[in-house]
Amino acid sequence: MPETQREPVPRVDTDELEVTHAFLKFQRHCVLKKAEGLTAEELRRPGVPSGTSILGLIQHLAEAERGWFGHHLGGADWSEEDELGMTVPAGRTAEQVIAEYRAAIEASDRAIEAAGDPGALMAIPIDGTRKSLRWLLAHMTTETARHAGHADILRERIDGITGR
């Protein structure tokens, strides 16, 4: 089966922050691309027995962006108890969930740019340790790539579209 959404990975090879940020941006783009052209019903459709859907992955990633970049890096108020995880309530539209992910990405990018240095430490420690922006970018790129792969499989199950 030919890959119909394939794009090259970033070719930027300048400094550490630009390279790591470019790869995170690419993975975010891959996740959003999986939602393009699908109906609200298709976005909500669980593709595996656990109930995971493309829209649920997007909602989860928006929450991860807010928690990691907004709270841990930037020091903003945040409560894990307020997050919804991968279960999208019926009252939330696909457009709302996707718009919230885009807004979370924009806020995260501002926090990354404000930190400006891969060695910058998070405002809020994890397990008593203030990790670096370098660690956070690696963590979120891995997390986003993992879920981009899930979204790729779910999309293929919906309409046969594949590729990163």
Phi, psi and omega in degrees: 000128179288147176279126187255353178238019186290134175224152178289151174291163180303144179255002180296135180214058183258255179258168186305314183295316180295319180294309183295322179293321179299320180289325175295315178301319179298316180295320176300315179301318179299320178296311181296325180299326181295338180272343185297132175081002179264151175283166177301321180295317180294322179296327181273347186294121175290133182254358181218161182302334180289347179095005182294135177231164178299317181295322177297320176298318180295317178299315179300316181292326175298317179294322178295318178301313181296318182292313184282308184277318181289308184278296186294314181283312188267345178086010180291154175296143180194144178225123179301330181294337180276352184276154185260346183070221183261004178264111182272118178300147182303328182284350179265125180279160176300320180299320179295314182297314180294318178297322178294324176294315179299319179294320179296321177298313179300317178295320178297316180298322176296320179294321178296313180296322179294321178294316171068352185220127180303336179275355179300138183267147177297151177286323184249120182291160173244122182051038176083002181237131176275101180287162181274162172301324176306311179298315183296317178297318178297315180298310184289329176294318178296313180299315182291319179297320179301313181284334173297321176295319176299314181297324179298316179293316179298318180296318179298323179292331181283309187218010177085358179288132180228175175107157180273000000 
